[in-house]
Amino acid sequence: MEAVVQNTTDLATEKDAMETLFSYLDKGIDDMEAGRVHTADEAFRIIRERMKHEL
């Protein structure tokens, strides 16, 4: 029983993480289309900061 509960929890956590990542990627695409372009270093810094606040 514990294995089923743990597996379900892991899948939910992974799904949430993937949805958050795709949300950030969508925001990045929207920014690029609007002409708000960041360097790769700036983009990773922004994502790291947002992830800190999400956790």
C-alpha positions as CSV (number, residue, x, y, z in Angstrom):
1,M,0.0,0.0,0.0
2,E,2.8,2.4,0.9
3,A,4.4,1.9,-2.5
4,V,1.2,2.9,-4.3
5,V,0.8,6.0,-2.1
6,Q,4.5,7.0,-2.6
7,N,4.3,6.4,-6.4
8,T,1.1,8.5,-6.7
9,T,2.7,11.3,-4.6
10,D,5.9,11.2,-6.8
11,L,3.8,11.4,-10.0
12,A,1.8,14.4,-8.7
13,T,4.9,16.2,-7.6
14,E,6.6,15.5,-11.0
15,K,3.4,16.6,-12.8
16,D,3.4,19.9,-10.8
17,A,7.1,20.5,-11.5
18,M,6.6,19.9,-15.2
19,E,3.5,22.2,-15.3
20,T,5.5,24.9,-13.5
21,L,8.4,24.6,-16.0
22,F,6.2,24.7,-19.0
23,S,4.5,27.8,-17.5
24,Y,7.9,29.5,-17.3
25,L,8.7,28.5,-20.8
26,D,5.4,29.9,-22.1
27,K,6.1,33.2,-20.3
28,G,9.6,33.2,-21.9
29,I,8.1,32.7,-25.4
30,D,5.6,35.5,-24.7
31,D,8.4,37.8,-23.6
32,M,10.4,37.0,-26.8
33,E,7.4,37.6,-29.0
34,A,6.8,41.0,-27.3
35,G,10.4,42.0,-27.8
36,R,11.5,41.5,-24.2
37,V,14.6,39.4,-24.8
38,H,17.0,38.3,-22.1
39,T,20.4,36.7,-22.3
40,A,20.6,33.0,-21.4
41,D,22.3,33.9,-18.1
42,E,19.5,36.5,-17.3
43,A,16.8,33.9,-18.2
44,F,18.3,31.2,-15.9
45,R,18.6,33.8,-13.1
46,I,15.0,34.8,-13.4
47,I,13.9,31.1,-13.5
48,R,16.0,30.3,-10.4
49,E,14.5,33.2,-8.5
50,R,10.9,32.3,-9.4
51,M,11.5,28.7,-8.5
52,K,12.8,29.7,-5.0
53,H,9.6,31.6,-4.4
54,E,7.5,28.7,-5.7
55,L,9.1,26.2,-3.2
